[in-house]
Amino acid sequence: MKAVGFTQSLPADNANALIDIELPEPVVSGHDLLIEVRAVSVNPVDTKVRRNAAPTDGKPRVLGFDASGIVRAVGSACTLFKVGDEVFYAGTLLRQGSNAQQQLVDERIVGHKPTSLNFAQAAALPLTSVTAWELLFDRLQIPRGVNSYNAADNLLIVGGAGGVGSIAIQLARQLTSLNIIATASRPASAAWCREFGAHHVIDHSRSLRDELKNAGIESVRYVASLTQTEQHYAHYADIIAPQGRLGLIDDLTAPLDIRPLKSKSISLHWESMFTRSIFTTHDLIAQHEALNAVSEMVDAGQLRTTLSEIIGPINATNLCRAHALIESGRSLGKLVLEGFN
Ligand SMILES: NC(=O)c1ccc[n+]([C@@H]2O[C@H](COP(=O)([O-])OP(=O)(O)OC[C@H]3O[C@@H](n4cnc5c(N)ncnc54)[C@H](OP(=O)(O)O)[C@@H]3O)[C@@H](O)[C@H]2O)c1
């Protein structure tokens, strides 16, 4: 089968950063589904693995942690899907990724694809939806449903127009009654955040504290710090309300001093969407359930795809282009590649 892999860590503009390869077709067993990949999207994690985790055994590693496709075979322990089902999923860091014509994925981390979306539109959603869902509802433990929030119950989403931000804004808007403040630094990204449901947009290229003040907002109860946490962290203890919560998903280059969070009893919550699959946690199936919930919300017209651009067919040249765009830090929503022609 056709696949795109890498063997060494090279810049995205190097012709050999990603390479077109042929691999044997995988054989299904146990809880695995054999999925024919129809479309994939690209995330910052693809670029980070390419830059920092080249394979050491000389064998090409296949990236890709977001896909939609069709189930072609099921393992003997599978109960959730049947051959022919259309699915979407992120997969796991521990196995070969979705930039291949066929992929094995544990059915407990796969969801039913929204029927109202085509494969490209659906491929934009899984990794970021699982991340946003787990961050908001499992880690920050934001209650779902319209309830007794008071007027000061604000959620600040830093990096609102990115892949995770675009779906986090929508989930928070649909499933909570929080006042949602997203950050964006450009007119296009600010408009994107508003379109997806942010009540306010502030500029993360300025002081978040000053920007909130200018918007008439004294403090926020929750912060979803999705990117450049180290740049904004100094403001968080100031802007988070007493007993508020701070959620992080990005990578830090240095230790974080948590002492400023003490006097207000601010709690810090990590989200990694690979935790459940890497450690095969007892609640691994929560990712199947979250993806199905997202799928139902899409089909009910409550969530939109976050797809911003279809780059072209799935091959090394197009994937390198997508990696470079992601590395610019300026992408809106999600970049998708479709088909293997
Ligand atoms: N832990 C996990 O499970 C997990 C899951 C997914 C992603 N991640 C990580 O989370 C981060 C974000 O992922 P993503 O897919 O949302 O990224 P992304 O789509 O590449 O984010 C792009 C967005 O970042 C915004 N941005 C750029 N500079 C910023 C700054 N200084 N402050 C605030 N926002 C800024 C940009 O807005 P403007 O253009 O308006 O400046 C743009 O909309 C990445 O580091 C990724 O690896 C972690």
The ligand as an SDF file (V2000), in Angstrom:
LIG
                    3D

 48 52  0  0  0  0  0  0  0  0999 V2000
   -1.9720   18.0010   24.6280 N   0  0  0  0  0  0  0  0  0  0  0  0
   -2.6980   17.6110   23.5920 C   0  0  0  0  0  0  0  0  0  0  0  0
   -3.3910   16.6030   23.6330 O   0  0  0  0  0  0  0  0  0  0  0  0
   -2.6690   18.4510   22.3620 C   0  0  0  0  0  0  0  0  0  0  0  0
   -3.6200   18.2390   21.3560 C   0  0  0  0  0  0  0  0  0  0  0  0
   -3.6250   19.0900   20.2550 C   0  0  0  0  0  0  0  0  0  0  0  0
   -2.6860   20.0970   20.1550 C   0  0  0  0  0  0  0  0  0  0  0  0
   -1.7490   20.2310   21.1340 N   0  0  0  0  0  0  0  0  0  0  0  0
   -0.7710   21.3170   21.0800 C   0  0  0  0  0  0  0  0  0  0  0  0
   -1.4940   22.5090   21.2980 O   0  0  0  0  0  0  0  0  0  0  0  0
   -0.9300   23.5590   20.5370 C   0  0  0  0  0  0  0  0  0  0  0  0
   -2.0140   24.1890   19.6790 C   0  0  0  0  0  0  0  0  0  0  0  0
   -2.5000   23.2370   18.7440 O   0  0  0  0  0  0  0  0  0  0  0  0
   -3.4300   23.7070   17.5390 P   0  0  0  0  0  0  0  0  0  0  0  0
   -3.6450   22.5300   16.6530 O   0  0  0  0  0  0  0  0  0  0  0  0
   -4.6130   24.4280   18.0470 O   0  0  0  0  0  0  0  0  0  0  0  0
   -2.4020   24.7340   16.8450 O   0  0  0  0  0  0  0  0  0  0  0  0
   -2.5220   25.6410   15.5530 P   0  0  0  0  0  0  0  0  0  0  0  0
   -3.7720   25.3160   14.8190 O   0  0  0  0  0  0  0  0  0  0  0  0
   -1.2380   25.5270   14.8150 O   0  0  0  0  0  0  0  0  0  0  0  0
   -2.6330   27.0950   16.2040 O   0  0  0  0  0  0  0  0  0  0  0  0
   -2.5960   28.1890   15.3560 C   0  0  0  0  0  0  0  0  0  0  0  0
   -3.1640   29.3440   16.1180 C   0  0  0  0  0  0  0  0  0  0  0  0
   -2.2740   29.7630   17.1320 O   0  0  0  0  0  0  0  0  0  0  0  0
   -2.4960   31.1600   17.3300 C   0  0  0  0  0  0  0  0  0  0  0  0
   -1.3070   31.7800   17.9020 N   0  0  0  0  0  0  0  0  0  0  0  0
   -0.1300   32.0340   17.2710 C   0  0  0  0  0  0  0  0  0  0  0  0
    0.7120   32.6520   18.1170 N   0  0  0  0  0  0  0  0  0  0  0  0
    0.0580   32.8060   19.3020 C   0  0  0  0  0  0  0  0  0  0  0  0
    0.3920   33.3930   20.5430 C   0  0  0  0  0  0  0  0  0  0  0  0
    1.5840   33.9440   20.7570 N   0  0  0  0  0  0  0  0  0  0  0  0
   -0.5390   33.3660   21.5370 N   0  0  0  0  0  0  0  0  0  0  0  0
   -1.7490   32.8030   21.3450 C   0  0  0  0  0  0  0  0  0  0  0  0
   -2.1330   32.2390   20.1730 N   0  0  0  0  0  0  0  0  0  0  0  0
   -1.2340   32.2400   19.1630 C   0  0  0  0  0  0  0  0  0  0  0  0
   -2.7490   31.6900   15.9390 C   0  0  0  0  0  0  0  0  0  0  0  0
   -3.6140   32.8210   16.0400 O   0  0  0  0  0  0  0  0  0  0  0  0
   -3.2710   34.1960   15.2370 P   0  0  0  0  0  0  0  0  0  0  0  0
   -3.0030   33.7640   13.8190 O   0  0  0  0  0  0  0  0  0  0  0  0
   -4.5050   34.9880   15.4260 O   0  0  0  0  0  0  0  0  0  0  0  0
   -2.0670   34.7940   15.9080 O   0  0  0  0  0  0  0  0  0  0  0  0
   -3.4170   30.5200   15.2070 C   0  0  0  0  0  0  0  0  0  0  0  0
   -4.8090   30.6820   15.0880 O   0  0  0  0  0  0  0  0  0  0  0  0
    0.2300   22.9440   19.7640 C   0  0  0  0  0  0  0  0  0  0  0  0
    1.4190   23.1300   20.5100 O   0  0  0  0  0  0  0  0  0  0  0  0
   -0.1060   21.4650   19.7380 C   0  0  0  0  0  0  0  0  0  0  0  0
    1.0110   20.6310   19.6010 O   0  0  0  0  0  0  0  0  0  0  0  0
   -1.7290   19.4440   22.2330 C   0  0  0  0  0  0  0  0  0  0  0  0
  1  2  1  0
  2  3  2  0
  2  4  1  0
  4  5  1  0
  4 48  2  0
  5  6  2  0
  6  7  1  0
  7  8  2  0
  8  9  1  0
  8 48  1  0
  9 10  1  0
  9 46  1  0
 10 11  1  0
 11 12  1  0
 11 44  1  0
 12 13  1  0
 13 14  1  0
 14 15  2  0
 14 16  1  0
 14 17  1  0
 17 18  1  0
 18 19  2  0
 18 20  1  0
 18 21  1  0
 21 22  1  0
 22 23  1  0
 23 24  1  0
 23 42  1  0
 24 25  1  0
 25 26  1  0
 25 36  1  0
 26 27  1  0
 26 35  1  0
 27 28  2  0
 28 29  1  0
 29 30  1  0
 29 35  2  0
 30 31  1  0
 30 32  2  0
 32 33  1  0
 33 34  2  0
 34 35  1  0
 36 37  1  0
 36 42  1  0
 37 38  1  0
 38 39  2  0
 38 40  1  0
 38 41  1  0
 42 43  1  0
 44 45  1  0
 44 46  1  0
 46 47  1  0
M  CHG  2   8   1  16  -1
M  END
$$$$
